[in-house]
Amino acid sequence: MLVEQGELEEAETLFRENLARRREAHLAPHPAIARALLNLGVVLDDRAEFEEATICLEEAVAMRREVLGRHRNVAAALGQLGGLYLKCGAFAKAEAAFAEALELARETLPANHPDLRRRLLQLGNLLMSQRKFDDAELPLREVLALEREHGAGSTRLLGDALHRLGHLLRLKGELVEAEPLLREALVVRQKLFDGPHPRRRVHARRARQRPRRSR
């Protein structure tokens, strides 16, 4: 609740206390410790405390691997870790994390599950940011096709998939196919964000609470 409200400093304190209690109550490796590490790592990531966040998320992934094996919750933790690597500019590590997360999602989730589509979008976005356009096109086309078939209409995921694939095709010079995708993405996003949206206030509070880094 505190994270959703943007109260990150208080959330960090509570998650640190929770992690300490879990370490006292359980012998590692344990799923409760892994979950506590993941929660703390996500909050530290939001607060731009990237070094400590990396330590927490890497330990969470390793612990979930050891306890759960090839499991959807390992894929979720890898997705968080890959996103953090991406923020830190560790592109090779991010790609490896996203690729493994997608592989696990394919193994453990049905084709209509939204988390599978999120893993595809993560990998496609990363490959696109590295200008690996041909490699990025495959997951972006797949996520769009799956979202059209299984999604719930005008969702954020649909808008993101349309925009990213359209932008990719525009960069490749395939303007005839890119233009309708970008137009549709704009329509979807307008439907989502017309009027006041509560997450905008959350993001604003998060931004205010992030410590400024000296350059």
C-alpha positions in Angstrom: 0.0 0.0 0.0 2.8 2.5 0.9 4.6 1.8 -2.4 1.4 2.4 -4.4 0.9 5.7 -2.5 4.4 6.7 -3.3 5.5 6.7 0.4 8.9 5.1 -0.4 10.9 6.1 2.6 8.4 4.6 5.0 8.0 1.5 2.8 11.8 1.0 2.8 11.9 1.1 6.6 9.1 -1.5 6.8 10.7 -3.8 4.2 14.0 -3.7 5.9 12.4 -4.7 9.2 10.4 -7.4 7.4 13.6 -8.8 5.9 15.4 -8.9 9.2 12.4 -10.8 10.8 12.4 -13.3 7.9 16.1 -13.9 8.2 15.6 -14.5 12.0 12.6 -16.8 11.5 13.9 -19.0 8.6 17.0 -20.7 7.5 18.1 -19.6 4.0 17.3 -20.4 1.3 13.6 -19.8 2.0 10.8 -18.4 -0.2 9.8 -15.9 2.5 13.3 -14.4 2.6 13.4 -14.3 -1.2 10.1 -12.4 -1.2 11.3 -9.9 1.4 14.5 -9.4 -0.6 12.5 -8.7 -3.7 10.2 -6.2 -2.0 13.1 -4.3 -0.5 15.0 -4.4 -3.8 12.1 -3.0 -5.8 11.7 -0.1 -3.3 15.4 0.7 -3.4 15.3 0.6 -7.2 12.4 3.2 -7.1 14.5 5.3 -4.8 17.5 5.2 -7.2 19.6 3.3 -4.6 20.8 1.0 -7.4 23.8 -0.6 -5.8 22.0 -2.0 -2.8 18.9 -2.8 -5.0 21.1 -4.9 -7.2 22.5 -6.9 -4.2 18.9 -7.5 -2.9 17.5 -8.5 -6.3 20.4 -10.8 -7.2 20.1 -12.6 -3.9 16.3 -12.9 -4.4 16.8 -14.4 -7.9 19.4 -16.9 -6.7 17.3 -17.9 -3.7 14.2 -18.4 -5.8 16.2 -20.5 -8.3 17.5 -22.7 -5.5 14.1 -23.1 -3.7 11.6 -23.1 -6.7 13.7 -24.3 -9.6 12.2 -23.4 -13.0 9.1 -21.4 -11.8 7.1 -18.4 -12.8 8.2 -16.5 -9.7 11.8 -16.9 -10.8 10.8 -15.3 -14.1 9.1 -12.4 -12.2 12.3 -11.8 -10.1 14.5 -11.9 -13.2 12.2 -9.3 -14.9 12.8 -7.0 -12.0 16.5 -7.6 -12.0 16.8 -7.1 -15.7 15.0 -3.8 -15.5 17.5 -2.7 -12.8 20.4 -3.8 -14.9 19.0 -1.7 -17.8 18.7 1.4 -15.7 22.4 0.9 -14.7 23.5 0.5 -18.3 24.5 -3.2 -17.9 22.9 -4.1 -21.2 24.4 -7.6 -21.6 23.2 -8.6 -18.1 19.8 -7.1 -18.7 19.4 -9.0 -22.0 20.5 -12.3 -20.3 18.0 -11.7 -17.5 15.1 -10.8 -19.8 15.9 -13.8 -22.1 15.9 -16.2 -19.2 12.7 -14.6 -17.8 11.0 -15.1 -21.1 12.1 -18.7 -21.4 10.8 -19.5 -18.0 7.5 -17.7 -18.7 7.0 -19.8 -21.9 7.6 -22.9 -19.8 5.4 -22.1 -16.9 2.6 -19.8 -18.1 -0.3 -20.3 -20.5 -0.2 -18.4 -23.8 -3.0 -16.1 -22.6 -1.2 -15.0 -19.4 -0.3 -11.2 -19.3 3.1 -11.9 -17.6 4.2 -13.7 -20.8 3.4 -10.7 -22.8 5.2 -8.4 -20.4 8.3 -10.6 -20.7 8.2 -10.4 -24.5 7.8 -6.6 -24.3 10.7 -6.2 -21.9 13.0 -8.2 -24.2 11.8 -6.4 -27.3 12.3 -3.0 -25.8 15.8 -3.9 -24.7 16.9 -5.2 -28.1 15.4 -2.2 -29.7 17.3 0.2 -27.4 20.5 -1.5 -28.6 19.4 -1.0 -32.2 19.1 -4.8 -32.7 16.0 -4.1 -34.8 15.6 -7.5 -36.5 15.9 -9.3 -33.2 13.6 -6.9 -31.5 10.9 -7.2 -34.1 10.0 -10.8 -33.4 9.1 -10.4 -29.7 7.3 -7.1 -30.4 5.2 -8.7 -33.1 4.4 -11.6 -30.8 3.4 -9.5 -27.9 1.1 -7.4 -30.1 -0.5 -10.5 -31.6 -1.0 -12.1 -28.1 -2.4 -8.8 -26.6 -4.9 -8.5 -29.5 -6.0 -12.1 -29.0 -6.0 -12.3 -25.2 -5.9 -8.8 -23.8 -8.8 -6.8 -22.3 -9.2 -4.1 -25.0 -7.5 -0.8 -24.6 -4.8 -1.7 -22.1 -1.5 0.0 -21.3 0.2 -3.2 -22.6 -1.6 -2.9 -25.9 -0.6 0.8 -26.2 3.0 0.1 -25.4 3.2 -2.8 -27.9 1.6 -0.8 -30.7 3.9 2.2 -30.0 7.1 0.2 -29.8 6.5 -1.9 -32.8 5.4 1.1 -34.8 8.4 3.1 -33.7 10.7 0.2 -34.6 9.2 -0.1 -38.1 9.5 3.6 -38.6 13.2 3.4 -37.7 13.6 0.6 -40.3 11.9 2.8 -42.9 8.8 0.6 -43.1 6.5 3.6 -42.9 3.4 2.1 -44.5 3.0 -0.4 -41.7 4.4 1.8 -39.0 1.9 4.7 -39.4 -1.4 2.9 -38.6 0.2 1.2 -35.5 1.4 4.6 -34.2 -2.0 6.1 -34.8 -3.7 3.2 -33.0 -1.2 3.5 -30.1 -2.2 7.2 -29.7 -5.9 6.3 -29.6 -5.4 3.6 -27.0 -3.2 5.9 -24.8 -5.7 8.7 -25.0 -8.5 6.4 -23.8 -6.3 5.3 -20.9 -5.1 8.7 -19.7 -8.1 11.0 -20.4 -8.8 12.9 -17.2 -7.0 12.6 -13.9 -5.1 9.4 -13.4 -4.1 8.3 -9.9 -0.8 6.8 -10.9 0.4 10.2 -12.2 0.3 11.4 -8.6 2.1 8.3 -7.4 4.9 8.8 -9.9 5.2 12.5 -9.0 5.6 11.6 -5.3 8.2 8.9 -6.1 10.2 11.4 -8.2 10.2 13.9 -5.2 11.5 11.2 -2.9 14.4 10.0 -5.0 17.7 11.4 -3.9 19.5 13.6 -6.3 22.8 12.3 -7.6 25.7 14.6 -8.0 27.3 14.3 -11.4 
